């Protein structure tokens, strides 16, 4: 079974302005995150 890689196939869009940020002193930008490992945790109150 071949492994499919999506690396470099689509450029990420900049995060929208006006978001609420947790555990950061200021909003993050893609430029500041470039070259770093990023874990996004999406959650909701249910």
Buried (B, 14 or more C-beta within 10 A) or exposed (E): EEEEEEEEEEEEEEEEEEEEEEEEEEEEEEEEEEEEEEEEEEEEEE
